Amino acid sequence: MGRDRIEREVFVKATVERVWAVITEPEHVGVWFGQGGPAEIDLRPGGVMRLDHGDHGTYPTRIVAVDPPRYLAYRWAAGYPGEIADESNSTLVEFFLLAEEGGTRLRVAESGFATLTIPAAREKSAGFDSHERGWREVVDNLKEYAER
């Protein structure tokens, strides 16, 4: 994978429908990813989802694909808080859901770091190393939240 793509996989003891709701519904996303309040989500290709990442900023991500309850993809411009994500300033975040006996296999991937220019002042919070650490915590938060 090198330093272009981050992947995390986890088994969630919840139905695929529950996990889908947790990653796509405003009242849930704001809890496991953001600051607790509902996220703004226009869940359609081309729609915008605003992620509040506290001190790091608010990110208007651009939704790329929605295939309930199996796949969600959006572009995230972590180096450019407040700017709408597009192919020139962002990475691609993908959620893959697979129903299994007793729950859901969830894989989260973020790719595109190798070709992304991140402002030096944002590298510490928006670069590959930061996101590699961050997805560990976020995926654990998501799993714990979905299993409640």
C-alpha positions as CSV (number, residue, x, y, z in Angstrom):
1,M,0.0,0.0,0.0
2,G,2.9,2.4,0.5
3,R,2.1,5.9,1.6
4,D,-0.9,6.4,-0.7
5,R,-3.6,4.3,0.8
6,I,-4.7,3.6,4.4
7,E,-7.0,0.7,5.1
8,R,-8.7,-0.4,8.3
9,E,-11.0,-3.5,8.7
10,V,-13.1,-4.5,11.6
11,F,-15.9,-6.9,12.4
12,V,-18.9,-5.0,13.9
13,K,-21.5,-7.0,15.9
14,A,-24.4,-5.2,14.3
15,T,-26.5,-5.7,11.2
16,V,-25.3,-4.2,7.9
17,E,-28.4,-1.9,8.0
18,R,-27.3,-0.6,11.4
19,V,-23.7,0.0,10.3
20,W,-25.0,1.8,7.2
21,A,-27.2,4.0,9.3
22,V,-24.3,4.8,11.6
23,I,-22.1,6.0,8.6
24,T,-24.7,7.9,6.7
25,E,-27.3,9.4,9.1
26,P,-26.5,12.9,10.6
27,E,-27.3,12.1,14.2
28,H,-24.8,9.2,14.2
29,V,-21.9,10.6,12.1
30,G,-21.6,13.6,14.4
31,V,-21.0,11.2,17.4
32,W,-18.4,8.7,16.1
33,F,-16.5,11.1,13.9
34,G,-17.3,14.7,14.9
35,Q,-18.0,16.8,17.9
36,G,-21.3,15.1,18.9
37,G,-23.8,17.2,17.1
38,P,-25.6,16.1,14.0
39,A,-23.6,16.3,10.8
40,E,-25.1,17.9,7.7
41,I,-25.5,15.3,5.0
42,D,-26.9,15.4,1.5
43,L,-26.6,11.7,0.8
44,R,-26.3,11.5,-3.0
45,P,-23.5,11.6,-5.5
46,G,-22.5,15.3,-5.7
47,G,-24.0,16.0,-2.3
48,V,-22.1,17.5,0.5
49,M,-21.5,16.1,4.0
50,R,-20.0,18.6,6.5
51,L,-17.8,16.9,9.0
52,D,-16.9,18.9,12.2
53,H,-13.5,17.8,13.3
54,G,-13.1,20.2,16.2
55,D,-9.9,22.1,16.4
56,H,-8.8,20.7,13.0
57,G,-11.7,22.4,11.2
58,T,-15.0,21.8,9.4
59,Y,-14.8,19.9,6.2
60,P,-17.4,20.0,3.4
61,T,-16.8,16.6,1.9
62,R,-18.1,15.8,-1.6
63,I,-20.1,12.5,-1.8
64,V,-18.9,10.4,-4.8
65,A,-20.9,7.2,-4.5
66,V,-23.8,5.8,-2.5
67,D,-24.8,2.2,-2.8
68,P,-26.9,1.3,0.3
69,P,-26.1,-0.7,2.4
70,R,-22.8,-1.8,0.8
71,Y,-20.7,1.2,-0.2
72,L,-20.2,4.9,0.5
73,A,-17.4,7.1,-1.0
74,Y,-16.6,10.7,-0.5
75,R,-13.8,13.2,-1.1
76,W,-12.2,14.8,2.0
77,A,-9.9,17.9,1.7
78,A,-8.3,17.5,5.1
79,G,-5.5,20.0,4.2
80,Y,-8.1,22.6,3.3
81,P,-10.7,23.1,6.0
82,G,-13.8,25.0,4.8
83,E,-13.1,24.3,1.2
84,I,-15.4,21.9,-0.8
85,A,-13.5,18.8,-1.6
86,D,-12.7,18.0,-5.3
87,E,-10.2,15.8,-7.1
88,S,-7.4,18.4,-6.9
89,N,-7.4,19.0,-3.1
90,S,-8.6,15.8,-1.5
91,T,-8.3,12.1,-0.7
92,L,-11.0,9.5,-1.4
93,V,-12.6,7.9,1.6
94,E,-14.5,4.6,1.1
95,F,-16.6,2.5,3.3
96,F,-17.2,-1.1,2.3
97,L,-19.9,-3.1,4.2
98,L,-20.3,-6.9,4.0
99,A,-23.0,-8.8,5.9
100,E,-21.6,-11.8,7.8
101,E,-23.0,-14.2,10.3
102,G,-23.4,-12.3,13.6
103,G,-22.6,-8.8,12.1
104,T,-20.9,-6.8,9.5
105,R,-17.4,-6.7,8.1
106,L,-16.5,-3.1,7.6
107,R,-13.5,-1.9,5.7
108,V,-12.5,1.8,5.5
109,A,-10.0,3.0,3.0
110,E,-8.5,6.5,2.3
111,S,-6.4,6.9,-0.8
112,G,-4.8,9.6,-2.9
113,F,-2.1,10.9,-0.5
114,A,0.8,10.3,-3.0
115,T,-0.5,12.9,-5.5
116,L,-2.0,15.3,-2.9
117,T,-0.3,18.6,-2.1
118,I,-0.9,19.5,1.5
119,P,0.0,23.0,2.9
120,A,3.1,22.7,5.2
121,A,1.1,24.2,8.1
122,R,-1.5,21.4,7.7
123,E,0.8,18.4,7.2
124,K,0.7,17.4,10.9
125,S,-3.1,17.0,10.9
126,A,-3.9,16.3,7.3
127,G,-1.0,14.1,6.1
128,F,-0.7,10.3,5.7
129,D,0.8,9.7,9.2
130,S,-1.9,11.7,10.9
131,H,-4.7,9.9,9.1
132,E,-3.2,6.5,9.6
133,R,-3.3,7.1,13.3
134,G,-6.6,8.8,13.2
135,W,-8.5,6.0,11.3
136,R,-7.5,3.5,14.0
137,E,-9.3,5.6,16.6
138,V,-12.2,6.6,14.3
139,V,-12.9,3.0,13.2
140,D,-12.8,1.9,16.9
141,N,-15.2,4.7,17.8
142,L,-17.5,3.7,14.9
143,K,-17.5,0.0,15.9
144,E,-18.2,0.8,19.6
145,Y,-21.0,3.2,18.7
146,A,-22.7,0.8,16.2
147,E,-22.6,-2.1,18.7
148,R,-24.5,-0.1,21.4
